[in-house]
Amino acid sequence: MNIKFFSFIIIFNLIFCQNFKNSKIINVPNMESLPGIFTGLDILIERNFDLIKNKKIAIFTNQTAVDRSGKHMLDVLADYRDFFQIKTVFTPQYGILLNSYQNIEASENNIDIIFNSKIKRLWNNEYIPQTNDLVDIDIILVDIQDTGIRFHTLITTLTKIMESAATNSIPVLLLDRPNPLNGMIIDGPVVRPKYQSFIGYHLVPIRHGLTIGEYALMINETGWIRQSVKCDLSILPMTNWNRSLSNKDMNLPYWKNINNFISLKLSYGMTLFQGTNLSFGEGTSKPFQLIGSPWLVPDQLISGLRKKNLRGVVFRKTEFIPDSLSPLISNPLYRGVKCYGVELEIVDIDKFDPLHTALSILSIVANLDRRFKWTGSNYIDYLYGHNYLRLFISQKRDINKLSATWSKEIIKFNEFRKRFLIYN
């Protein structure tokens, strides 16, 4: 790109920005003539890091923060470390995985050897940055890829960072990234306030259809941070992304035991099995594609599923033994025990409905076998967002009618979110 032209665009952007009451969306140039998506990180690189120059920075990131060439953000910043000072790197629940960033061993309270900065995982008893973590920090830089699914804890941790930033009067700069499932489809029930938790912190559907920047904007402007505090939030958007694009069309990094687009899409239905005594294949090479237990009778389950005529998926009888494939999954359910169940073979990913499929499996198994149990003090209610699923199944009601209980919620949420959409 022509540097003089881009410098002019930068000056223009600094003068004309889209403003909300408490947040700012920084304008970016139209780059449709260039191939591929430019994430917020790519735009920051093109801007020669002008938004963070000469600042002392805390960063929130994980392995998903890579540029167009696949280079991790921290490795990119290491090449320009004379421009700024990285004081702290915050990571989410699972740290920085897969050795994506070459300079650190991603563990709690480690020290980065390039920046000489502290690495702190925001989880368990330290799920929010403390004031002493932010001493002498000028700005918090956020670059992390959300999954687009409510169950996962990245957005909750981001909210806690925004809360701490507001409390300590530190601005937040968020580098936006795509929603890997696409930004159009919304699905599943909205959390009821009674069932808010770390896995359902905000009143959104299971699949929300927002980018992480749009979600953060909604949180900040709506007063969803604790005690309705507002942070000084700026969002550096992407360019060349549109709401119809998913990770089928892109090549974004993945998370934990979600290692491809099929497992990502499966996860927004099959994660519900975390609230049951059924294995969903955690600790195997096919997480979310296997459902079973040592006591399940797969022939009966498959017979019931075939009667459902579920689209985009076929079911095959299988056996599997969960094991610990990584330190992140140290003790999967039924570890070392043979499980009998079904494998989901996705034959048409566009027609496949993971949530309806998961609900169908749960309903059939619960009605077939008394050994089926909800676990963890009805943890399922917090995953699902309220107790309707559990009640439907206990009352042997038609599970196909469950979606009618959230259809109005989806319509209302879609209207509500329109104000915060950055992309077409």
C-alpha positions as CSV (number, residue, x, y, z in Angstrom):
1,M,0.0,0.0,0.0
2,N,1.2,3.5,-0.7
3,I,2.5,4.9,2.6
4,K,1.8,8.5,1.8
5,F,-1.8,7.7,0.9
6,F,-2.2,5.7,4.0
7,S,-0.7,8.4,6.1
8,F,-3.3,10.8,4.7
9,I,-6.0,8.2,5.6
10,I,-4.7,8.0,9.2
11,I,-4.9,11.8,9.6
12,F,-8.4,11.7,8.1
13,N,-9.4,8.9,10.5
14,L,-8.2,10.7,13.6
15,I,-10.4,13.6,12.8
16,F,-13.6,11.8,11.7
17,C,-14.5,8.9,13.9
18,Q,-17.8,7.2,14.6
19,N,-18.8,7.9,18.2
20,F,-21.1,6.4,20.6
21,K,-21.7,7.9,24.1
22,N,-18.9,6.0,25.8
23,S,-17.1,4.2,22.9
24,K,-15.4,5.2,19.6
25,I,-15.1,3.2,16.4
26,I,-12.0,4.3,14.5
27,N,-12.7,4.7,10.7
28,V,-10.6,2.6,8.4
29,P,-10.0,3.0,4.7
30,N,-11.8,1.0,2.1
31,M,-9.4,-1.8,1.1
32,E,-11.6,-3.8,-1.2
33,S,-9.0,-3.6,-4.0
34,L,-6.7,-5.7,-1.8
35,P,-7.3,-9.5,-1.3
36,G,-8.4,-11.0,1.9
37,I,-9.6,-9.7,5.3
38,F,-7.6,-7.1,7.2
39,T,-8.2,-7.6,10.9
40,G,-7.8,-4.9,13.5
41,L,-4.2,-6.1,14.0
42,D,-3.5,-5.8,10.3
43,I,-4.9,-2.3,10.2
44,L,-2.8,-1.4,13.3
45,I,0.3,-2.7,11.5
46,E,-0.6,-0.7,8.3
47,R,-0.9,2.4,10.5
48,N,2.6,1.9,11.8
49,F,1.3,1.3,15.4
50,D,0.4,5.0,15.7
51,L,-2.4,4.3,18.2
52,I,0.0,2.7,20.8
53,K,3.3,4.5,20.1
54,N,5.2,5.7,23.1
55,K,2.7,4.0,25.5
56,K,3.0,1.5,28.3
57,I,0.7,-1.3,27.4
58,A,-1.1,-4.2,28.9
59,I,-2.3,-6.8,26.4
60,F,-5.2,-9.3,26.5
61,T,-4.6,-12.1,24.0
62,N,-4.2,-15.8,23.2
63,Q,-3.0,-18.0,20.3
64,T,-5.7,-16.6,18.0
65,A,-4.2,-13.2,17.6
66,V,-2.3,-13.6,14.3
67,D,-1.8,-11.2,11.4
68,R,-2.4,-11.9,7.7
69,S,0.8,-13.9,7.4
70,G,0.0,-16.1,10.4
71,K,2.5,-14.3,12.7
72,H,1.4,-13.9,16.3
73,M,0.7,-10.4,17.5
74,L,3.4,-10.6,20.2
75,D,6.0,-11.7,17.7
76,V,4.9,-8.8,15.4
77,L,5.2,-6.3,18.3
78,A,8.6,-7.7,19.3
79,D,9.9,-6.4,16.0
80,Y,8.8,-2.9,16.9
81,R,9.4,-2.9,20.7
82,D,11.3,0.4,20.6
83,F,8.0,2.0,19.7
84,F,6.3,1.1,23.0
85,Q,6.7,-0.8,26.3
86,I,4.7,-4.0,26.9
87,K,4.3,-4.3,30.7
88,T,1.8,-7.1,31.1
89,V,0.2,-9.8,29.0
90,F,-3.1,-11.1,30.2
91,T,-4.4,-14.4,28.9
92,P,-7.8,-16.1,29.2
93,Q,-8.9,-19.4,30.7
94,Y,-6.5,-21.6,28.8
95,G,-3.5,-19.3,28.4
96,I,-1.7,-19.1,25.0
97,L,-1.9,-22.5,23.4
98,L,-0.1,-24.5,20.7
99,N,3.2,-22.6,20.9
100,S,1.7,-20.0,18.6
101,Y,3.8,-17.3,20.3
102,Q,7.4,-18.4,20.1
103,N,8.9,-16.4,22.9
104,I,7.1,-17.7,26.0
105,E,6.0,-20.9,27.6
106,A,2.4,-20.0,28.3
107,S,1.9,-20.7,32.0
108,E,0.6,-18.6,34.9
109,N,2.7,-15.7,36.1
110,N,5.5,-16.4,33.6
111,I,7.8,-13.7,32.3
112,D,8.1,-12.9,28.7
113,I,11.7,-13.0,27.7
114,I,11.4,-10.5,24.8
115,F,9.4,-7.7,26.6
116,N,10.4,-8.7,30.2
117,S,6.7,-8.4,30.9
118,K,4.5,-10.4,33.3
119,I,2.2,-13.1,31.9
120,K,-0.9,-13.5,33.9
121,R,-3.8,-15.9,33.3
122,L,-7.2,-14.4,34.2
123,W,-8.9,-17.4,35.7
124,N,-10.0,-19.1,39.0
125,N,-9.3,-16.7,41.9
126,E,-7.8,-14.0,39.6
127,Y,-10.3,-13.6,36.9
128,I,-10.0,-9.8,36.8
129,P,-7.0,-7.5,36.5
130,Q,-6.2,-6.1,39.9
131,T,-5.2,-2.4,40.4
132,N,-1.5,-3.4,41.0
133,D,-1.6,-5.2,37.6
134,L,-2.3,-1.9,35.9
135,V,0.1,0.4,37.7
136,D,1.8,2.7,35.2
137,I,-0.3,1.3,32.3
138,D,-1.3,3.8,29.6
139,I,-3.6,1.6,27.5
140,I,-5.0,-2.0,27.4
141,L,-4.7,-3.5,24.0
142,V,-7.1,-6.4,23.2
143,D,-6.6,-8.8,20.4
144,I,-8.3,-12.1,20.7
145,Q,-10.7,-14.2,18.5
146,D,-14.1,-15.0,20.0
147,T,-15.9,-18.2,19.1
148,G,-19.3,-16.6,18.5
149,I,-20.7,-19.0,21.1
150,R,-22.0,-17.9,24.5
151,F,-20.7,-20.9,26.4
152,H,-17.1,-19.9,26.0
153,T,-15.6,-17.6,28.6
154,L,-13.6,-15.1,26.5
155,I,-16.3,-12.4,26.5
156,T,-16.7,-12.7,30.3
157,T,-13.0,-12.2,30.8
158,L,-13.1,-9.3,28.4
159,T,-15.9,-7.7,30.4
160,K,-13.9,-8.1,33.6
161,I,-10.9,-6.3,31.8
162,M,-13.2,-3.5,30.8
163,E,-14.5,-3.3,34.3
164,S,-11.0,-3.0,35.7
165,A,-10.0,-0.5,33.0
166,A,-13.0,1.7,33.9
167,T,-12.2,1.5,37.6
168,N,-8.6,2.5,37.0
169,S,-9.4,5.1,34.3
170,I,-7.3,3.3,31.6
171,P,-8.5,3.3,28.0
172,V,-9.0,0.1,26.0
173,L,-8.1,-0.4,22.4
174,L,-9.8,-3.5,20.9
175,L,-8.6,-4.9,17.6
176,D,-11.6,-6.5,15.9
177,R,-11.7,-10.0,14.4
178,P,-14.4,-11.9,12.5
179,N,-17.2,-14.0,14.0
180,P,-16.0,-17.4,12.8
181,L,-19.6,-18.8,12.6
182,N,-20.7,-15.8,10.5
183,G,-22.4,-12.6,11.7
184,M,-25.9,-13.3,10.4
185,I,-27.3,-16.3,12.2
186,I,-28.6,-16.0,15.8
187,D,-29.7,-19.1,17.6
188,G,-30.7,-20.5,21.0
189,P,-32.3,-19.1,24.1
190,V,-31.3,-15.8,25.7
191,V,-30.0,-16.2,29.3
192,R,-32.5,-15.4,32.0
193,P,-31.0,-13.2,34.8
194,K,-31.4,-16.0,37.4
195,Y,-29.1,-18.2,35.4
196,Q,-26.3,-15.7,34.6
197,S,-22.9,-17.2,35.2
198,F,-19.3,-17.1,33.9
199,I,-20.5,-19.3,30.9
200,G,-23.5,-17.0,30.4
201,Y,-22.5,-13.6,31.7
202,H,-24.7,-11.5,29.4
203,L,-28.3,-11.7,28.2
204,V,-27.5,-13.1,24.7
205,P,-28.5,-16.2,22.8
206,I,-26.2,-19.2,22.5
207,R,-25.1,-18.1,19.1
208,H,-25.0,-14.3,19.0
209,G,-23.7,-13.4,15.5
210,L,-21.5,-10.5,16.8
211,T,-17.8,-9.8,16.3
212,I,-15.8,-9.3,19.5
213,G,-15.7,-5.6,18.7
214,E,-19.5,-5.4,18.3
215,Y,-20.0,-7.4,21.5
216,A,-17.7,-5.1,23.5
217,L,-19.5,-2.1,22.1
218,M,-22.8,-3.5,23.1
219,I,-21.5,-4.3,26.6
220,N,-20.0,-0.8,27.1
221,E,-22.9,1.2,25.7
222,T,-25.7,-0.9,27.4
223,G,-24.1,-0.7,30.9
224,W,-23.5,-4.5,31.1
225,I,-20.3,-4.0,33.0
226,R,-20.6,-4.6,36.7
227,Q,-22.3,-1.6,38.5
228,S,-23.0,-0.2,35.0
229,V,-19.5,1.5,34.8
230,K,-18.3,2.5,31.4
231,C,-14.8,2.2,30.0
232,D,-13.0,4.4,27.5
233,L,-13.3,2.0,24.6
234,S,-12.0,2.4,21.1
235,I,-12.5,-0.3,18.5
236,L,-10.2,-0.6,15.4
237,P,-12.4,-2.5,12.9
238,M,-11.6,-4.9,10.2
239,T,-12.0,-4.3,6.5
240,N,-13.1,-6.7,3.7
241,W,-15.2,-8.8,6.2
242,N,-18.9,-9.1,5.8
243,R,-21.5,-10.9,7.9
244,S,-22.0,-13.8,5.5
245,L,-18.4,-15.0,5.9
246,S,-17.6,-17.8,8.3
247,N,-14.4,-19.8,8.9
248,K,-15.4,-22.0,6.0
249,D,-14.2,-19.0,3.9
250,M,-11.3,-18.0,6.1
251,N,-8.4,-19.6,7.9
252,L,-8.6,-18.3,11.5
253,P,-6.9,-20.1,14.4
254,Y,-9.0,-22.3,16.7
255,W,-9.2,-22.8,20.4
256,K,-8.6,-25.6,23.0
257,N,-10.3,-28.8,21.6
258,I,-12.0,-27.0,18.8
259,N,-9.7,-27.6,15.9
260,N,-11.7,-27.2,12.7
261,F,-14.9,-25.6,11.4
262,I,-17.0,-28.7,11.9
263,S,-16.0,-29.0,15.6
264,L,-16.7,-25.3,16.1
265,K,-20.2,-25.6,14.7
266,L,-20.9,-28.8,16.6
267,S,-19.8,-27.2,19.8
268,Y,-22.6,-24.7,20.0
269,G,-25.0,-27.7,20.4
270,M,-22.9,-30.5,21.9
271,T,-21.4,-28.4,24.7
272,L,-24.8,-28.9,26.4
273,F,-23.6,-32.4,27.2
274,Q,-21.2,-30.9,29.8
275,G,-24.3,-30.8,32.0
276,T,-25.0,-34.5,31.7
277,N,-23.4,-37.9,32.4
278,L,-22.8,-38.4,28.7
279,S,-19.4,-38.0,27.1
280,F,-19.3,-35.7,24.1
281,G,-15.9,-37.1,23.0
282,E,-13.8,-34.9,25.1
283,G,-10.4,-36.5,25.4
284,T,-10.6,-38.1,22.0
285,S,-9.5,-36.9,18.5
286,K,-13.2,-36.2,17.7
287,P,-14.5,-33.9,20.4
288,F,-18.2,-32.9,19.9
289,Q,-18.6,-35.6,17.2
290,L,-18.9,-38.6,19.6
291,I,-21.8,-39.0,22.1
292,G,-21.7,-42.0,24.4
293,S,-21.2,-43.6,27.8
294,P,-20.3,-47.1,29.2
295,W,-24.1,-47.8,29.6
296,L,-25.6,-46.3,26.5
297,V,-27.4,-48.6,24.0
298,P,-26.5,-47.0,20.6
299,D,-28.9,-49.0,18.4
300,Q,-31.9,-47.6,20.3
301,L,-30.5,-44.1,20.1
302,I,-29.8,-44.3,16.3
303,S,-33.2,-45.7,15.7
304,G,-34.8,-42.7,17.5
305,L,-32.6,-40.3,15.7
306,R,-33.4,-41.6,12.3
307,K,-37.0,-41.0,12.9
308,K,-36.2,-37.3,13.5
309,N,-34.9,-36.9,10.0
310,L,-32.3,-34.4,11.1
311,R,-30.7,-32.6,8.2
312,G,-27.1,-32.5,7.3
313,V,-26.0,-35.4,9.5
314,V,-25.9,-39.1,9.7
315,F,-25.3,-41.3,12.8
316,R,-23.1,-44.3,13.1
317,K,-22.6,-46.7,16.0
318,T,-19.2,-46.4,17.5
319,E,-17.1,-47.2,20.5
320,F,-14.4,-44.9,22.0
321,I,-12.3,-44.5,25.1
322,P,-11.8,-40.9,26.4
323,D,-8.2,-40.2,27.4
324,S,-6.1,-37.1,28.3
325,L,-4.8,-35.8,25.0
326,S,-3.5,-32.6,26.5
327,P,-2.9,-30.9,29.8
328,L,-6.0,-28.9,29.1
329,I,-8.2,-32.0,29.3
330,S,-6.6,-33.8,32.2
331,N,-9.6,-35.8,33.4
332,P,-12.3,-36.2,30.8
333,L,-15.5,-37.9,31.7
334,Y,-15.1,-41.8,31.6
335,R,-11.3,-41.5,31.1
336,G,-9.9,-44.9,30.3
337,V,-13.4,-46.5,30.1
338,K,-14.9,-47.9,26.9
339,C,-18.0,-45.9,25.9
340,Y,-20.7,-47.0,23.5
341,G,-22.5,-44.4,21.4
342,V,-22.9,-42.6,18.1
343,E,-20.6,-40.7,15.8
344,L,-22.0,-37.7,14.0
345,E,-20.9,-37.5,10.4
346,I,-21.6,-34.1,9.0
347,V,-22.7,-34.5,5.3
348,D,-23.9,-30.9,4.8
349,I,-22.5,-28.4,7.2
350,D,-24.9,-25.6,5.9
351,K,-28.0,-27.7,6.6
352,F,-26.8,-29.2,9.8
353,D,-28.4,-27.7,13.0
354,P,-26.2,-28.5,16.0
355,L,-28.5,-27.2,18.6
356,H,-31.6,-29.1,17.4
357,T,-29.5,-32.2,17.0
358,A,-28.1,-32.0,20.6
359,L,-31.6,-31.4,22.0
360,S,-32.9,-34.4,20.0
361,I,-30.1,-36.7,21.4
362,L,-30.7,-35.5,24.9
363,S,-34.4,-36.1,24.7
364,I,-34.1,-39.6,23.2
365,V,-31.5,-40.8,25.7
366,A,-33.3,-39.3,28.7
367,N,-36.5,-41.2,27.7
368,L,-34.7,-44.4,26.9
369,D,-32.4,-44.9,29.9
370,R,-32.9,-44.1,33.6
371,R,-29.2,-44.0,34.0
372,F,-29.1,-40.7,32.2
373,K,-28.5,-37.9,34.7
374,W,-28.2,-34.1,34.8
375,T,-25.0,-33.3,36.6
376,G,-23.4,-30.5,38.7
377,S,-26.5,-29.2,40.5
378,N,-28.3,-28.7,37.2
379,Y,-25.4,-27.1,35.5
380,I,-27.4,-27.6,32.3
381,D,-29.6,-24.7,33.3
382,Y,-26.6,-22.4,33.2
383,L,-25.4,-23.7,29.9
384,Y,-28.8,-23.5,28.3
385,G,-29.7,-20.2,29.9
386,H,-32.7,-21.3,32.0
387,N,-34.5,-24.5,33.1
388,Y,-36.8,-25.0,30.1
389,L,-34.7,-27.7,28.5
390,R,-34.6,-29.8,31.7
391,L,-38.3,-29.2,32.3
392,F,-39.3,-30.1,28.8
393,I,-37.4,-33.4,29.0
394,S,-38.7,-34.3,32.5
395,Q,-42.3,-33.7,31.4
396,K,-41.7,-35.7,28.2
397,R,-42.8,-32.8,26.0
398,D,-42.1,-32.6,22.3
399,I,-38.5,-31.4,22.1
400,N,-39.2,-30.0,18.6
401,K,-41.4,-27.4,20.2
402,L,-38.7,-26.1,22.5
403,S,-37.3,-23.7,19.8
404,A,-40.7,-21.9,19.9
405,T,-39.8,-20.8,23.4
406,W,-36.9,-18.7,22.2
407,S,-38.1,-17.5,18.8
408,K,-39.5,-14.2,20.1
409,E,-36.2,-13.7,22.1
410,I,-34.2,-14.1,18.9
411,I,-36.3,-11.5,17.1
412,K,-36.0,-9.0,20.0
413,F,-32.3,-9.6,20.4
414,N,-31.8,-9.1,16.6
415,E,-33.5,-5.7,16.8
416,F,-31.6,-4.8,19.9
417,R,-28.1,-5.6,18.5
418,K,-28.6,-3.6,15.2
419,R,-27.4,-0.4,16.8
420,F,-24.1,-2.0,17.6
421,L,-23.3,-3.7,14.2
422,I,-20.2,-2.3,12.6
423,Y,-20.3,-4.4,9.4
424,N,-22.9,-5.1,6.7
